[in-house]
């Protein structure tokens, strides 16, 4: 609703000033040393008040020039101000949501109709008002320790929810998911084996989706639940490395097994380092332990470090990975984190995104995979 007061031309106020003083237009023109025609055109609204005229009016009427310049500015603005609040409503959208990014990805369809545009955002975030808080229960793996999900993270989560809702999976059974862990463990030998993950999780009733991360969101993955006990594991593959993939995946699977994210807000995660300290919530400690132990058996790993430290040669790492029947990139990832030496043997942290997305429902990188 437009609540702006009606704005009158400065000439209306000038007419009132002359009447209050019983002056004629001719008398004011003589005082100012200007043509009578100028005064007449200002009062008739045919002539704008210039800074020079404002100074002369202010001195003649004792009001100061600012009064007349302000009246003129407000009047001119009122003549070009749009009848609706289109610009303000668009600004409100851009201020709260990553509009350009969402349109670029096809999450929102660009529209010149502000009503259509606003409705799309209400539908996307499942809100009735664009100003209301966005509620989303999930357990998310993030590298930043903020206590509140950012709008970029919420946008990503809502997109992941929409993509996951399109999948058809059997009823989720915790026992089947636990039984599937050895199958997943057997895939750790090579990056191309990750293409089987989507099928294995689907057979357990877990919806597995990949959604390209939004720059600056710093989110690696999430566990959340749709209606009727339908768990979702969503990953960004923000760090396209074999060690990061398996750690984050197992981390989120543990959230599913523990039922995290069903009836509470998101759970804060620290940097992906497999930490088991007391600085993080218990849910995250459990998930981190599961992720680290799945990547490399931690008892074996601790023994390996004790045997070879401080001489961590590449051939010893390769032999240790071979003995555990895992890709050496997983050992390298755990070793980097344990020693805080992220330069060690990085060539073994191979990429997996191409293999994972070949079978998983994927949204991003220019592709939206269909069923």
C-alpha positions in Angstrom: 0.0 0.0 0.0 1.3 3.4 -0.9 1.4 5.6 2.2 3.2 8.6 0.7 1.5 12.0 1.4 0.3 14.0 -1.6 3.1 16.4 -2.8 2.1 19.9 -4.1 4.1 22.0 -6.6 6.2 24.7 -4.9 4.1 27.3 -6.7 1.1 26.5 -4.4 3.2 27.4 -1.4 4.5 30.5 -3.0 0.9 31.6 -3.8 0.0 31.2 -0.1 3.1 33.2 1.0 2.1 36.1 -1.3 -1.5 36.0 0.0 -0.3 36.0 3.6 1.7 39.2 2.9 -0.9 40.8 0.6 1.8 41.0 -2.1 1.1 40.8 -5.8 3.3 38.8 -8.2 4.5 42.1 -9.6 5.7 43.3 -6.2 7.6 40.0 -5.6 9.2 40.3 -9.0 10.3 43.9 -8.3 11.8 42.8 -4.9 13.7 39.9 -6.5 14.6 41.9 -9.6 13.2 39.2 -11.8 10.5 39.2 -14.6 6.9 38.9 -13.5 6.6 36.1 -16.0 9.0 34.0 -14.0 6.9 34.4 -10.8 3.7 33.6 -12.8 5.2 30.4 -14.3 6.5 29.2 -10.9 3.0 29.6 -9.4 1.4 27.9 -12.4 3.8 25.0 -12.0 5.4 25.6 -15.4 8.8 26.6 -14.2 11.1 24.8 -11.8 12.8 26.7 -8.9 16.5 26.9 -9.6 19.1 27.4 -6.8 19.5 31.0 -7.8 15.7 31.6 -7.6 15.6 29.7 -4.3 18.1 32.1 -2.8 16.2 35.1 -4.0 12.8 33.7 -2.7 14.4 32.8 0.7 15.8 36.4 1.1 12.5 38.0 -0.1 10.2 35.9 2.1 12.6 35.3 5.0 12.4 31.5 4.8 15.9 30.6 3.7 16.7 29.0 0.3 16.6 25.4 1.6 12.8 25.5 2.0 12.3 26.2 -1.7 14.9 23.7 -2.9 13.4 21.0 -0.7 9.9 21.8 -2.0 11.1 21.6 -5.5 13.1 18.4 -5.0 10.1 16.6 -3.3 7.8 17.8 -6.1 10.1 16.5 -8.9 10.6 13.2 -7.1 6.8 12.8 -6.8 6.5 13.2 -10.5 8.8 10.3 -11.3 8.1 8.1 -8.3 6.5 4.8 -9.5 2.9 4.3 -8.4 3.8 0.9 -6.8 6.6 -0.3 -4.6 8.2 -2.6 -7.2 11.7 -1.5 -6.6 11.5 -1.6 -2.8 10.1 -5.2 -3.0 12.8 -6.3 -5.3 15.4 -4.8 -3.0 13.9 -6.7 -0.1 14.3 -9.9 -2.0 17.9 -9.2 -2.9 18.7 -8.1 0.6 17.6 -11.4 2.1 18.1 -14.1 -0.5 20.9 -15.0 -3.0 18.5 -14.1 -5.8 21.0 -14.0 -8.7 22.6 -17.3 -7.7 19.2 -19.0 -7.4 18.0 -17.7 -10.8 21.3 -18.7 -12.4 20.9 -22.3 -11.1 17.3 -22.5 -12.2 16.0 -22.8 -8.7 13.9 -19.6 -9.3 12.6 -18.5 -12.7 13.3 -14.9 -13.5 10.2 -12.8 -13.8 9.3 -9.1 -14.3 6.2 -9.7 -12.3 7.1 -9.1 -8.6 4.1 -11.1 -7.4 5.2 -14.2 -9.3 8.8 -13.7 -8.1 7.9 -13.4 -4.5 5.6 -16.4 -4.6 8.4 -18.5 -6.0 10.6 -17.6 -3.0 7.7 -18.4 -0.6 7.3 -21.8 -2.2 11.0 -22.5 -2.3 11.6 -21.8 1.4 8.1 -23.0 2.4 7.2 -19.8 4.2 4.0 -17.8 4.1 5.7 -14.4 4.5 9.0 -13.3 3.0 10.0 -11.8 6.4 9.3 -14.9 8.6 12.2 -17.1 9.8 13.0 -20.2 7.7 12.8 -23.4 9.7 14.8 -26.4 8.6 15.7 -29.3 10.8 18.9 -31.0 9.8 22.3 -32.2 11.0 24.8 -30.5 8.8 28.6 -30.9 8.3 30.1 -27.4 7.9 33.6 -26.1 8.1 32.6 -22.8 9.7 31.4 -22.7 13.4 28.5 -20.3 13.1 25.7 -20.9 15.4 23.0 -20.0 12.9 22.7 -21.3 9.3 23.3 -18.6 6.8 20.9 -17.8 4.0 23.3 -19.4 1.6 23.2 -22.6 3.6 19.5 -22.5 4.0 19.0 -22.0 0.2 21.3 -25.0 -0.4 19.4 -27.1 2.1 16.0 -26.3 0.7 17.2 -27.1 -2.8 18.6 -30.4 -1.6 15.2 -31.1 0.1 13.4 -30.4 -3.2 15.8 -32.7 -5.2 15.5 -35.5 -2.6 11.7 -35.3 -2.6 11.6 -36.3 -6.2 13.4 -39.7 -5.5 11.5 -42.9 -4.9 13.1 -45.2 -2.4 11.9 -48.2 -0.3 11.0 -47.7 3.4 14.0 -46.8 5.5 15.3 -49.6 7.8 18.1 -48.9 10.2 19.2 -52.5 10.3 19.6 -52.6 6.5 21.7 -49.4 6.6 24.0 -50.9 9.3 24.3 -54.1 7.2 25.3 -52.0 4.2 28.3 -50.5 5.9 30.6 -53.4 4.9 29.4 -53.0 1.3 30.4 -49.3 1.4 33.6 -50.1 3.1 34.6 -52.4 0.2 34.3 -49.5 -2.1 37.2 -47.5 -0.5 39.8 -49.1 -2.8 39.4 -46.9 -5.8 37.7 -43.6 -6.7 35.6 -45.2 -9.5 34.0 -47.5 -6.9 32.1 -44.5 -5.4 29.6 -44.8 -8.3 27.9 -47.6 -6.3 27.2 -45.5 -3.3 23.8 -44.1 -4.5 22.5 -47.6 -5.2 23.5 -49.1 -1.9 22.0 -46.2 0.1 18.8 -46.3 -2.0 18.3 -50.0 -1.2 18.4 -49.0 2.5 15.8 -46.3 2.1 18.2 -43.4 2.3 17.9 -40.7 -0.3 21.3 -39.7 -1.6 21.7 -36.4 -3.5 24.5 -34.2 -4.6 23.9 -30.4 -4.9 26.6 -28.1 -6.0 27.6 -25.8 -3.2 27.0 -22.0 -3.3 30.2 -20.1 -3.1 30.7 -18.9 0.5 28.3 -21.4 2.1 31.1 -23.6 3.5 28.7 -26.5 3.8 30.0 -30.0 3.0 27.0 -32.2 3.6 23.8 -32.6 5.6 21.5 -35.2 7.0 17.8 -34.3 7.2 14.5 -36.1 7.1 11.4 -35.8 4.9 8.0 -36.8 6.1 7.3 -40.4 7.2 10.7 -41.3 8.4 12.6 -40.7 5.1 16.2 -39.8 5.7 18.3 -37.8 3.2 22.1 -37.6 2.9 23.1 -34.6 0.8 26.6 -33.7 -0.1 28.2 -30.8 -1.9 31.6 -32.4 -2.9 33.0 -28.9 -2.1 36.3 -30.6 -1.5 36.6 -33.0 -4.4 38.9 -35.5 -2.7 38.5 -39.2 -2.0 39.3 -38.9 1.7 36.9 -36.0 2.2 34.1 -37.8 0.4 34.3 -40.9 2.5 34.7 -39.0 5.8 31.7 -36.7 5.1 29.5 -39.5 3.8 30.1 -41.8 6.8 29.7 -38.8 9.1 26.2 -38.1 7.6 25.3 -41.8 7.6 26.0 -41.8 11.4 23.6 -38.9 11.8 21.0 -41.0 10.0 21.7 -44.1 12.1 21.4 -42.0 15.3 18.3 -40.3 14.1 19.8 -36.9 14.4 18.1 -33.9 12.8 14.5 -35.2 13.1 13.2 -33.0 15.8 15.7 -30.2 16.3 17.6 -27.5 14.4 20.9 -28.0 12.8 24.0 -29.2 14.7 27.1 -27.2 14.5 30.2 -28.9 13.1 33.8 -27.8 13.3 36.5 -28.1 10.5 36.5 -31.6 9.0 39.4 -33.0 11.1 37.9 -36.1 12.8 38.2 -34.3 16.2 37.0 -36.2 19.2 37.6 -33.4 21.7 35.1 -31.9 24.1 34.6 -28.7 22.1 31.8 -30.0 20.0 28.4 -31.4 20.7 28.1 -35.1 21.5 26.2 -35.8 18.3 29.1 -34.4 16.2 31.7 -36.2 18.3 30.0 -39.5 17.5 29.7 -38.7 13.8 33.3 -37.6 13.6 34.6 -40.7 15.3 32.5 -42.8 12.9 33.8 -40.9 9.9 37.4 -41.1 10.9 37.3 -44.8 11.8 35.5 -45.7 8.6 38.1 -43.8 6.5 41.0 -45.7 8.2 40.7 -48.0 11.2 41.9 -45.7 14.0 43.5 -48.5 16.1 45.5 -49.6 13.1 46.3 -46.0 12.2 47.6 -45.2 15.6 49.8 -48.3 15.5 51.1 -47.3 12.1 52.1 -43.8 13.3 53.8 -45.3 16.4 55.9 -47.6 14.1 57.0 -45.2 11.4 57.1 -41.7 13.1 58.7 -39.4 12.4 59.8 -40.9 9.0 56.5 -40.9 7.0 57.8 -42.1 3.6 55.5 -42.6 0.7 56.2 -46.3 0.2 55.3 -47.0 3.8 52.0 -45.2 3.4 51.2 -47.1 0.2 52.0 -50.4 1.9 49.9 -49.6 4.9 46.9 -48.6 2.7 47.4 -51.8 0.7 47.3 -53.9 3.9 44.0 -52.2 5.0 42.7 -52.6 1.4 41.8 -48.8 1.1 42.9 -46.2 -1.3 46.1 -44.5 -0.1 44.3 -41.1 -0.3 42.3 -42.1 2.8 45.5 -42.7 4.7 47.0 -39.5 3.5 43.9 -37.5 4.5 44.0 -39.0 8.1 47.7 -38.5 8.3 47.5 -34.9 7.2 44.9 -34.2 9.9 46.7 -36.1 12.6 50.0 -34.3 12.0 48.5 -31.0 10.8 50.7 -31.4 7.7 48.4 -30.8 4.8 51.2 -30.8 2.3 52.0 -34.5 2.7 51.5 -36.8 -0.3 48.7 -34.7 -1.7 48.9 -36.3 -5.1 47.1 -39.4 -3.6 44.0 -37.4 -2.7 42.3 -38.1 -6.0 39.0 -36.6 -7.3 35.8 -38.6 -7.1 33.0 -36.2 -8.2 32.8 -37.5 -11.8 32.2 -41.0 -10.5 29.8 -40.1 -7.7 27.6 -37.9 -9.8 27.5 -40.5 -12.6 24.9 -42.4 -10.6 23.7 -40.2 -7.8 20.9 -37.7 -8.2 22.8 -34.5 -9.0 21.9 -30.8 -9.2 24.7 -28.5 -10.3 27.7 -28.0 -12.5 25.2 -27.4 -15.4 23.5 -30.7 -15.0 20.3 -31.8 -13.2 20.1 -35.6 -13.5 16.6 -37.1 -14.0 15.3 -40.3 -12.7 
